[in-house]
Amino acid sequence: MNTFGAIAAFLLAVVFILRNVPVGYGMMCGAFIGALLGGVSIDEAVRLMIDGAKEMTPSILRVLAAGVLAGVLMQSGAAVAIAEKLMQACGEKYALFSLCVAAMMLTACGVFVDVAIMTIAPVALAMAHRLDVSRFAILLALIGGGKAGNIISPNPNTIAAAEAFHVPLSSLMMAGIAPAVIGLFVTYQLAKRWRGDDKHMPKIETVEKETPPWQKAIVAPGVAIILLLSRPLFGVSIDPLIALPTGAVIGVIVMNKTRELNVFLRVGMEKMSGVVFMLLGTGTLAGVIANSDLHQTFMHMLESLGFPPYVMASLAGALLSGITASTTAGTAVASHVFGKALVEAGVPSLAGAAMVHAGATVLDHLPHGSFFHITAASVHMSTKERLTLLPYETLIGIAIATTCTVIFYLFL
């Protein structure tokens, strides 16, 4: 297929997504029309799309496994218990920092970043009302902490990058630790600028919800993370397909909530169903684009401009996350389309996966995605108010992506 078809598929998918077509359908439609414009037959276009979707199967299975852990953390009250303990440990003096850390840790444990923010938001709003801290400050703290945690998590975005570059999930999670720490620091410094700037703080009504003791709440994510890290720690490789549900089930047993396990599973499945469909749509688009020379064209263009291949990794992640307004979709498309070209250009697989993944945090918060609106609603913000945070969120993403690129380009 010629390069024109790949570009057309890419741009058409963007247009469909911006026109509020569901991301999965938008990518499928863009892929099909672009393939036809690229000179292939209808049968060949369908084959390319199916082959691309097949490449997503390992990621989809592991995402469904992650749903077990996510359902347990969200529905059992464990996520709230962990967040409250972290904020209590930091104290009122470092309230904003505690929010950053809480969002980072919940996301790193396997909770979706938007779910982590919605989970912490009621507690954060009550704290903000008591300490006279603005909604802008707490939301920026939660978003930045979530971005930092996302690149060290066993979430779908990390799974997609690890699968595309054929690197262990645990290795990719560990590769994001330093960028995540820098992102956490930058978030805290930016959030402090907004601390008292809120003229419309709503009255907060808190609702008491039963939560397990934090010592029991931490068991599920703790076991899952230990199992994921068993390869570098003990030399035993345990796949996320096994590690994530195992941690979740052990956590349920420790919290004495085995009777509610089916409820947790249903919640996890519901949360992951949208991601699974999005990954299938992503696979169809990646299958069409990867069959062209588009990635090689971009690589040659950057080389002619004097940019090293390492820069392409972060740029690809940032560009695709901005187009899809999604960390997961941006990471998946960028990894599958540009992964092979990056490795052939001399970028190590782990470096490529980490930089694409970090780059996907730069523009994943744009208004045409659900994350923008979910986070606004979590702290009772209007769209106009929410837009004021976009430059600061982008700065946090740039800090994470730049740190990752510098580490792998200069030191590894």
Phi, psi and omega per residue, in radians:
M1 nan 2.452 -3.082
N2 -1.375 2.897 -3.076
T3 -1.125 -0.581 3.140
F4 -1.017 -0.740 3.133
G5 -1.097 -0.695 3.132
A6 -1.142 -0.755 3.108
I7 -1.111 -0.729 3.121
A8 -1.081 -0.749 3.115
A9 -1.056 -0.761 3.139
F10 -1.082 -0.880 -3.086
L11 -1.203 -0.680 3.121
L12 -1.123 -0.683 3.081
A13 -1.066 -0.703 3.103
V14 -1.064 -0.816 -3.115
V15 -1.068 -0.793 -3.140
F16 -1.079 -0.744 -3.127
I17 -1.148 -0.738 3.127
L18 -1.173 -0.393 3.085
R19 -1.550 0.293 3.069
N20 1.177 0.350 2.949
V21 -1.235 2.374 3.102
P22 -0.862 2.437 -2.995
V23 -0.933 -0.776 -3.128
G24 -1.053 -0.840 3.123
Y25 -1.162 -0.682 3.137
G26 -1.042 -0.739 3.131
M27 -1.216 -0.680 3.121
M28 -1.119 -0.776 3.137
C29 -1.135 -0.784 3.110
G30 -1.064 -0.721 -3.139
A31 -1.102 -0.800 -3.084
F32 -1.153 -0.860 -3.116
I33 -1.154 -0.729 3.129
G34 -1.076 -0.690 3.122
A35 -1.096 -0.725 3.113
L36 -1.132 -0.726 3.110
L37 -1.171 -0.417 3.130
G38 -1.406 -0.015 3.017
G39 1.731 0.175 3.119
V40 -1.730 2.806 -3.141
S41 -1.330 2.946 3.112
I42 -1.064 -0.769 3.131
D43 -1.082 -0.714 3.138
E44 -1.184 -0.676 3.114
A45 -1.069 -0.771 3.114
V46 -1.108 -0.712 3.141
R47 -1.090 -0.761 3.128
L48 -1.080 -0.710 3.134
M49 -1.151 -0.759 3.139
I50 -1.148 -0.745 3.114
D51 -1.065 -0.708 3.105
G52 -1.126 -0.718 3.113
A53 -1.131 -0.639 3.116
K54 -1.054 -0.604 -3.133
E55 -1.117 -0.354 -3.123
M56 -1.508 -0.144 -3.040
T57 -0.982 -0.833 3.109
P58 -1.030 -0.714 3.116
S59 -1.100 -0.738 -3.104
I60 -1.109 -0.745 3.123
L61 -1.075 -0.729 -3.127
R62 -1.271 -0.553 3.061
V63 -1.136 -0.724 3.091
L64 -1.103 -0.648 3.077
A65 -1.138 -0.682 3.101
A66 -1.109 -0.497 3.125
G67 -1.090 -0.525 3.101
V68 -1.089 -0.842 3.135
L69 -1.142 -0.766 -3.126
A70 -1.072 -0.745 3.127
G71 -1.079 -0.728 3.127
V72 -1.120 -0.817 -3.108
L73 -1.110 -0.725 -3.076
M74 -1.302 -0.824 -2.951
Q75 -1.479 -0.433 -3.092
S76 -1.451 -0.221 -3.048
G77 1.571 0.001 -3.115
A78 -1.110 -0.693 -3.125
A79 -1.089 -0.752 3.112
V80 -1.123 -0.732 -3.132
A81 -1.078 -0.752 3.129
I82 -1.122 -0.793 -3.121
A83 -1.084 -0.791 -3.124
E84 -1.114 -0.680 3.135
K85 -1.148 -0.727 3.131
L86 -1.090 -0.749 -3.128
M87 -1.220 -0.635 3.088
Q88 -1.129 -0.678 -3.114
A89 -1.157 -0.610 -3.105
C90 -1.373 -0.465 3.122
G91 1.397 2.946 -3.065
E92 -1.160 -0.561 -3.108
K93 -1.056 -0.626 -3.125
Y94 -1.992 0.740 -3.071
A95 -1.034 -0.820 -3.130
L96 -1.124 -0.701 3.121
F97 -1.114 -0.650 3.135
S98 -1.125 -0.607 3.096
L99 -1.169 -0.745 3.088
C100 -1.004 -0.839 -3.094
V101 -1.169 -0.715 -3.130
A102 -1.086 -0.787 3.122
A103 -1.142 -0.695 3.121
M104 -1.105 -0.818 -3.067
M105 -1.204 -0.717 3.126
L106 -1.100 -0.772 3.135
T107 -1.154 -0.715 3.124
A108 -1.122 -0.452 3.122
C109 -1.354 -0.192 3.110
G110 2.051 0.130 3.064
V111 -1.514 2.384 3.077
F112 -0.972 2.540 -3.057
V113 -1.087 -0.699 3.133
D114 -1.212 -0.620 3.086
V115 -1.183 -0.688 3.101
A116 -1.053 -0.748 3.141
I117 -1.150 -0.770 3.118
M118 -1.126 -0.566 3.138
T119 -1.190 -0.753 -3.071
I120 -1.442 -0.474 -2.986
A121 -0.919 -0.805 -3.139
P122 -1.055 -0.727 3.097
V123 -1.142 -0.723 -3.122
A124 -1.147 -0.700 3.130
L125 -1.135 -0.724 3.098
A126 -1.095 -0.730 3.107
M127 -1.140 -0.735 -3.136
A128 -1.106 -0.690 3.131
H129 -1.130 -0.682 -3.117
R130 -1.257 -0.640 -3.055
L131 -1.751 0.040 -3.123
D132 1.028 0.863 3.067
V133 -1.857 2.417 -3.040
S134 -1.282 2.720 3.052
R135 -1.113 -0.578 3.134
F136 -1.071 -0.735 -3.127
A137 -1.159 -0.799 -3.078
I138 -1.225 -0.640 3.139
L139 -1.212 -0.708 3.097
L140 -1.103 -0.680 3.101
A141 -1.090 -0.743 -3.129
L142 -1.207 -0.733 -3.132
I143 -1.143 -0.834 3.141
G144 -1.107 -0.724 3.080
G145 -1.103 -0.674 3.101
G146 -1.133 -0.714 3.094
K147 -1.075 -0.760 -3.141
A148 -1.107 -0.754 -3.140
G149 -1.219 -0.500 -3.062
N150 -1.120 -0.568 -3.085
I151 -1.480 -0.042 3.059
I152 -2.128 0.382 -3.043
S153 -1.850 2.849 2.995
P154 -1.589 0.618 -3.103
N155 -1.416 2.959 -3.073
P156 -0.966 -0.613 -3.133
N157 -1.121 -0.758 3.123
T158 -1.160 -0.727 3.118
I159 -1.064 -0.757 -3.124
A160 -1.076 -0.762 3.132
A161 -1.172 -0.750 3.141
A162 -1.081 -0.724 3.140
E163 -1.166 -0.766 -3.076
A164 -1.141 -0.644 -3.105
F165 -1.695 0.005 3.100
H166 0.992 0.878 3.071
V167 -2.128 2.663 3.111
P168 -1.074 2.441 3.138
L169 -1.028 -0.714 -3.118
S170 -1.098 -0.669 3.129
S171 -1.140 -0.705 3.133
L172 -1.190 -0.666 3.087
M173 -1.079 -0.765 -3.139
M174 -1.190 -0.550 3.127
A175 -1.150 -0.366 -3.121
G176 -1.598 0.000 -3.047
I177 -1.097 -0.893 -3.110
A178 -1.087 -0.845 3.064
P179 -1.031 -0.621 3.137
A180 -1.138 -0.707 3.127
V181 -1.114 -0.765 3.094
I182 -1.097 -0.748 3.110
G183 -1.062 -0.668 3.106
L184 -1.116 -0.756 3.140
F185 -1.129 -0.806 3.136
V186 -1.096 -0.711 3.117
T187 -1.029 -0.829 -3.114
Y188 -1.079 -0.738 -3.140
Q189 -1.135 -0.694 3.127
L190 -1.251 -0.698 -3.118
A191 -1.102 -0.611 -3.140
K192 -1.085 -0.460 3.132
R193 -1.175 -0.415 -3.094
W194 -1.772 0.122 -2.909
R195 -0.892 -0.834 -3.059
G196 -1.982 0.317 -3.035
D197 -1.788 1.369 3.127
D198 -2.715 1.896 -3.096
K199 -1.558 -0.138 -3.038
H200 -2.229 0.821 3.109
M201 -1.210 2.074 -3.108
P202 -1.279 2.766 3.046
K203 -1.244 2.301 -3.041
I204 -1.766 2.265 3.032
E205 -1.977 2.036 -3.100
T206 -1.615 2.525 3.123
V207 -2.073 2.137 -3.133
E208 -1.271 2.324 3.122
K209 -2.321 2.341 -3.116
E210 -1.183 2.263 3.120
T211 -2.262 2.654 3.102
P212 -1.288 2.814 3.030
P213 -1.000 2.522 -3.056
W214 -1.092 -0.538 3.126
Q215 -1.070 -0.617 3.105
K216 -1.442 -0.592 -3.112
A217 -1.103 -0.575 -3.060
I218 -1.381 -0.179 -3.049
V219 -1.110 -0.836 -3.075
A220 -1.018 -0.969 3.116
P221 -1.176 -0.553 -3.132
G222 -1.111 -0.819 3.123
V223 -1.117 -0.754 -3.132
A224 -1.055 -0.760 -3.116
I225 -1.206 -0.696 3.105
I226 -1.075 -0.756 3.120
L227 -1.114 -0.686 3.115
L228 -1.148 -0.577 -3.119
L229 -1.573 0.131 -3.095
S230 -1.137 -0.461 -3.137
R231 -1.170 -0.940 3.100
P232 -1.256 -0.460 -3.086
L233 -1.469 -0.749 -2.997
F234 -2.148 -0.048 -3.135
G235 1.327 0.272 3.125
V236 -2.024 2.131 -3.091
S237 -1.593 2.096 3.092
I238 -2.068 2.056 -3.069
D239 -1.146 2.543 3.078
P240 -0.972 -0.486 3.110
L241 -1.049 -0.475 3.108
I242 -1.745 -0.743 -3.010
A243 -1.121 -0.774 -3.033
L244 -1.195 -0.868 3.090
P245 -1.139 -0.598 3.133
T246 -1.076 -0.830 3.092
G247 -1.028 -0.731 -3.133
A248 -1.098 -0.805 -3.100
V249 -1.146 -0.744 3.106
I250 -1.081 -0.706 3.100
G251 -1.089 -0.715 3.110
V252 -1.084 -0.728 3.133
I253 -1.116 -0.781 -3.130
V254 -1.122 -0.654 3.125
M255 -1.389 -0.031 3.137
N256 1.030 0.805 -3.128
K257 -2.188 0.568 -3.083
T258 -1.099 -0.523 3.129
R259 -1.173 -0.369 -3.113
E260 -1.704 0.109 -3.047
L261 -1.029 -0.721 3.140
N262 -1.088 -0.626 3.083
V263 -1.120 -0.781 3.118
F264 -1.052 -0.731 -3.131
L265 -1.119 -0.714 3.134
R266 -1.138 -0.727 3.117
V267 -1.097 -0.795 3.125
G268 -1.067 -0.726 3.124
M269 -1.111 -0.719 3.125
E270 -1.108 -0.725 -3.138
K271 -1.156 -0.607 -3.064
M272 -1.526 -0.304 -3.060
S273 -1.058 -0.722 3.105
G274 -1.127 -0.678 3.134
V275 -1.158 -0.709 3.132
V276 -1.070 -0.794 3.135
F277 -1.129 -0.699 3.111
M278 -1.094 -0.691 3.126
L279 -1.154 -0.632 3.077
L280 -1.122 -0.766 3.080
G281 -1.101 -0.696 3.087
T282 -1.058 -0.711 3.134
G283 -1.096 -0.707 3.134
T284 -1.111 -0.745 3.132
L285 -1.177 -0.774 3.140
A286 -1.113 -0.628 3.127
G287 -1.107 -0.671 3.123
V288 -1.259 -0.847 -3.091
I289 -1.157 -0.691 -3.120
A290 -1.141 -0.339 3.134
N291 -1.446 0.001 3.122
S292 -1.920 -3.078 3.112
D293 -1.746 0.333 -3.062
L294 -1.048 -0.790 -3.105
H295 -1.121 -0.653 3.105
Q296 -1.182 -0.651 3.121
T297 -1.067 -0.781 3.128
F298 -1.135 -0.714 3.135
M299 -1.093 -0.778 3.135
H300 -1.138 -0.642 3.135
M301 -1.126 -0.770 3.122
L302 -1.146 -0.683 3.109
E303 -1.096 -0.683 3.128
S304 -1.153 -0.475 3.114
L305 -1.525 -0.039 3.091
G306 1.565 0.189 3.126
F307 -1.517 2.385 3.076
P308 -1.281 2.750 3.131
P309 -1.000 -0.500 -3.124
Y310 -1.032 -0.634 -3.126
V311 -1.134 -0.603 -3.109
M312 -1.071 -0.599 -3.099
A313 -1.085 -0.912 -3.128
S314 -1.160 -0.681 3.128
L315 -1.109 -0.705 3.133
A316 -1.093 -0.786 3.110
G317 -1.086 -0.757 -3.128
A318 -1.141 -0.788 -3.109
L319 -1.086 -0.838 -3.096
L320 -1.228 -0.564 3.094
S321 -1.207 -0.589 3.097
G322 -1.212 -0.687 -3.135
I323 -1.173 -0.746 -3.088
T324 -1.607 -0.216 -3.053
A325 0.918 0.713 -3.097
S326 -2.646 2.275 3.081
T327 -1.135 -0.757 -3.081
T328 -1.157 -0.901 -3.130
A329 -1.120 -0.733 3.140
G330 -1.088 -0.787 3.122
T331 -1.115 -0.769 -3.075
A332 -1.133 -0.834 -3.122
V333 -1.143 -0.849 -3.113
A334 -1.062 -0.716 -3.113
S335 -1.149 -0.777 -3.085
H336 -1.322 -0.545 -3.116
V337 -1.436 -0.757 -3.021
F338 -1.816 -0.159 -3.060
G339 -0.989 -0.888 -3.100
K340 -1.089 -0.746 -3.131
A341 -1.131 -0.663 3.136
L342 -1.144 -0.758 3.127
V343 -1.130 -0.734 3.117
E344 -1.138 -0.467 3.119
A345 -1.428 -0.004 3.066
G346 1.818 0.072 3.110
V347 -1.445 2.151 3.108
P348 -1.022 2.586 -3.067
S349 -0.985 -0.788 -3.119
L350 -1.138 -0.705 3.115
A351 -1.102 -0.786 -3.136
G352 -1.079 -0.790 3.136
A353 -1.082 -0.779 -3.099
A354 -1.150 -0.719 -3.090
M355 -1.283 -0.683 3.049
V356 -1.073 -0.775 -3.126
H357 -1.089 -0.806 3.125
A358 -1.139 -0.690 3.123
G359 -1.071 -0.523 -3.112
A360 -1.226 -0.110 3.078
T361 -1.548 -0.091 -3.016
V362 -1.287 -0.763 -3.022
L363 -2.258 0.411 -3.086
D364 -1.350 0.002 -3.050
H365 -1.860 0.199 -3.052
L366 -1.144 2.746 -2.951
P367 -1.147 -0.308 -3.139
H368 -1.442 0.078 3.073
G369 -1.879 2.856 -3.097
S370 -1.248 -0.497 -3.093
F371 -0.996 -0.738 -3.131
F372 -0.990 -0.839 -3.030
H373 -1.360 -0.626 3.109
I374 -1.113 -0.783 -3.126
T375 -1.195 -0.607 3.083
A376 -1.100 -0.788 -3.126
A377 -1.151 -0.522 -3.069
S378 -1.118 -0.453 3.130
V379 -2.131 0.364 3.049
H380 1.045 0.835 3.119
M381 -1.785 2.561 2.983
S382 -1.380 2.893 3.122
T383 -1.058 -0.708 -3.139
K384 -1.083 -0.752 3.115
E385 -1.136 -0.736 -3.103
R386 -1.102 -0.597 -3.115
L387 -1.102 -0.482 -3.099
T388 -1.143 -0.351 -3.121
L389 -1.523 -0.219 -3.046
L390 -0.963 -0.805 -3.141
P391 -1.053 -0.633 -3.115
Y392 -1.255 -0.683 3.059
E393 -1.080 -0.707 3.131
T394 -1.121 -0.694 3.098
L395 -1.064 -0.690 3.110
I396 -1.110 -0.781 3.109
G397 -1.089 -0.712 3.116
I398 -1.102 -0.706 3.125
A399 -1.084 -0.743 3.131
I400 -1.137 -0.843 -3.106
A401 -1.146 -0.729 -3.130
T402 -1.129 -0.765 3.126
T403 -1.035 -0.795 -3.134
C404 -1.095 -0.772 -3.128
T405 -1.115 -0.779 -3.131
V406 -1.093 -0.751 -3.123
I407 -1.043 -0.845 -3.064
F408 -1.362 -0.537 -3.109
Y409 -1.365 -0.695 -3.030
L410 -1.704 -0.519 -2.974
F411 -1.990 -0.253 -3.088
L412 -2.148 nan nan
